[in-house]
Amino acid sequence: MADEMQINPQRAKQLAENLASITSRINAANKSSRQIRLIAVSKLKPATDILALHQQPQPIHYHFGENYVQELLEKSELLPRSIRWHFIGGLQSNKCKQLAEKIPNLWCVSSVDTEKKCDQLEKGRKALVESDASVEPLRVMVQVNTSGEESKSGVEPDDALALAKHIVDKCPTLRFTGLMTIGAIARSKATTAETENEDFVALRDIRDKVAEGLSWEKEKLELSMGMSADFEGAITMGSDEVRVGSDIFGTRPAKKDAVVVEKG
Ligand SMILES: *Cc1c(COP(=O)(O)O)cnc(C)c1O
């Protein structure tokens, strides 16, 4: 368990410095009064890296993002329940129920793109809420394929509203909180704090349409956009949440070489 894990003090110091540097870049890019959430994307990185930023009794960071169900299940069992997990990776319908049911501190699933996946998440969360009344509804974001690339998951822009309505009307233990996009890598690389990345412009427009379709204030819907290469530009375009991995934790190992618990 967490109290048995050995954290390398040098590594912990490095990670804390990286996190502080990202936080100050976020604050510098944010010209508004809104709060921007930073998800530290810890996929394929060891549990000790997460614990280094979330040590008791005074964690310096709470929100962590993961992409693989099995890896997240393992990490969530090892690490403190005070962590707020975000599932941001490609979702498979047959894993949705366990994802929503087995991780009480799963805070948000940012990558829903079909009704079937929503229904499976709903099933899992409903079962969990029935067995533990302290568990909150599960936040979900609809992932939109704003770049039209075949390799990217996400709903087509025109289908975002229908999926949002399905969540709001049919999934009482899910809470629809916003929209997420990854966007094209080339556009991402070309993004600066001054350029208008087309994917971010598109997601903002889709958010406005979805809010209108639901008769909600658009401020009620968050935008999750921006990664290591482009988070400052995303903030300029109105992002409420950025997902930063490599600029905090360094380059990731190949999936086959990743380990949750490093051997001492
Ligand atoms: C891996 C990943 C990130 C983090 O990417 P970096 O470039 O390492 O910051 C953000 N969002 C999603 C959906 C990811 O899969």
The ligand as a Gaussian input file, in Angstrom:
#p B3LYP/6-31G(d) Opt

LIG

0 1
 C       -1.653000      11.289000     -22.877000
 C       -2.735000      12.278000     -22.942000
 C       -2.527000      13.610000     -22.516000
 C       -1.177000      14.138000     -22.055000
 O       -0.334000      14.331000     -23.140000
 P        1.099000      15.079000     -22.986000
 O        1.418000      15.486000     -24.360000
 O        2.032000      14.079000     -22.417000
 O        0.883000      16.235000     -22.078000
 C       -3.614000      14.470000     -22.548000
 N       -4.826000      14.065000     -22.967000
 C       -5.064000      12.805000     -23.378000
 C       -6.427000      12.435000     -23.818000
 C       -4.024000      11.883000     -23.387000
 O       -4.264000      10.640000     -23.819000

